[in-house]
Amino acid sequence: MKKLINAPEDVLADALVGVAAAHPELAVDHENRIIYRGTPTKAGKVALISGGGSGHEPLHGGFVGFGMLDAACAGEVFTSPTPDQMIEATKVADSGAGVLHIVKNYTGDVMNFEMAAELAEAETGVKVASVVVADDVAVEDSTWTAGRRGVGTTVLLEKIVGAAAEEGRDLAAITELATRVANTGRSMGMALTSCTVPSAGKPTFDLPDDMMEIGVGIHGEPGRHRVPLAPASSIAQQLVEPILADLDFTKGPVIALLNGMGGSPLLELYLMYGEVAKLLEKAGVTVARNLVGNYITSLDMAGCSVTLLQADDELLGLWDAPVNTSGLRWGI
Amino acid sequence: MADTASLEELTDWLARFQALVVENQAYLTELDSAIGDADHGSNMARGMNTVELKLGSPATIDALFKTAGMTLVSSVGGASGPLYGTFFLRIGTTAGAVTELDGAALAAALRAGFAGVLARGNAEPGDKTMVDAMGPALDALDAGLGSGSSIAAAASAAADAAAAGRDATEPLVARKGRASYLGDRSAGHLDPGATSTAFLFRALADALGDAA
């Protein structure tokens, strides 16, 4: 393992020191490992909180700020945060209008956020609602699994619902919108290499040079199929086809995310976006907005994922609304 | 002398579990690399090391397990934090403010812990999870106590049953947790959660066996 670290057990704490140094506009609670907005949530605004294992940067800490999240809880690498962290974030971020927990569908995340919501409501009376993102079409049969994983749609949801929260919508309206976005986003990912978890010290899985994993999540968990390495045009096809087979995206405008897993350069990500855009056009899908880059990563894994979200004028308006976070910034 | 499990022995159980988890940290993480996300060993070691720091000298069995459970919930994260945390919390609640448990009371407390795990994780036998080691272990404990075995002998049978349950997870296709995303490719690997649960019951048998 060759990484820019001091010691595997200090990676998260040391990274948060860097976040605080780089972003004086953010507040970092080092003890509870929470990143907040430096300016407290204004009265009457629903607070948005997310969190998960670390190693997916800029998700979620990079999306704390105006127009997106109010707080993000950072778990250990690839390990969900604990209920204590989420309760603390919930208490601090609540301005009286309630809190929405944005949860990715992983067993640990769901369990810890559930416990946090129960305890926070019981202890403090804060109104907590939650939305679970489960958008990964690589997980085929949810009756035999923990259900689809939550991946790229999470980023789009945090942006869109974040804008709606800034408008002052109430918790019920925010929850309804979040659920609608979660239900109409679909993702599919692939890996060229494994990632290396610092505490494990070696790659999570062995992948020969001439093979690739199709249908990986964001934790270096192996994908569903291992197939021979193919040109980008074929990879694009293997990602786009399952998404279009799962949901009809030809009915209206679409927001597209071509996401890097952390170890692929932008040159390759743009090349992949070109291939994906061609396929979408051929399939009659109209991409109204797009995002290309590393937004929900898996440490140093090479590879990418595609996310499509069904949009309409309302969602596009919320997408275009100003946002000012370290990971996403426009219109400010 | 009555056949009981004392506060000291149960405290020793947690210490022995910690030692086994720390000793096998790399092994548990390796199992998790194969079908999960490569963090079970480091998570359990971090959690049990924190339990040791937080434990102090509890005066009663409920205090012992409530502290251990809360510490795991608030220091581990992932799925194993809430699951092992809930297990110990329920044991504490059921055992009550006492300093020793007879066989029936011990079995009832462990059953309550198991019920908590089932409720929190929604897993069933055969899903390739810790349930597959914990269920057979408790069945063996009940059977041993029911047929008049000492607590030590019943706990030893429980440890053997947990190990057999762990081994039986190898051919299974996972239906819960991150391993479930692998589908058929999860077969052929031991489940990391069932493996740490086998350590849990080995530690219990050793802690209760020494005084027998």
Interface residues (C-beta under 8 A of the other chain):
Chain A: G53 G75 E76 V77 F78 T79 S80 P81 T82 P83 D84 Y106 T107 G108 M111 N112 M115 A138 V139 E140 W144 T145 A146 R149 V197 S199 A200 T204 F205 G217 H219 G220 E221 P222 R224
Chain B: T29 S33 A34 I35 G36 D37 A38 D39 S42 N43 R46 V73 S74 S75 V76 G77 G78 A79 S80 G81 P82 L83 R120 G121 V173 A174 R175 K176 G177 R178 S180 Y181 L182 G183 R185
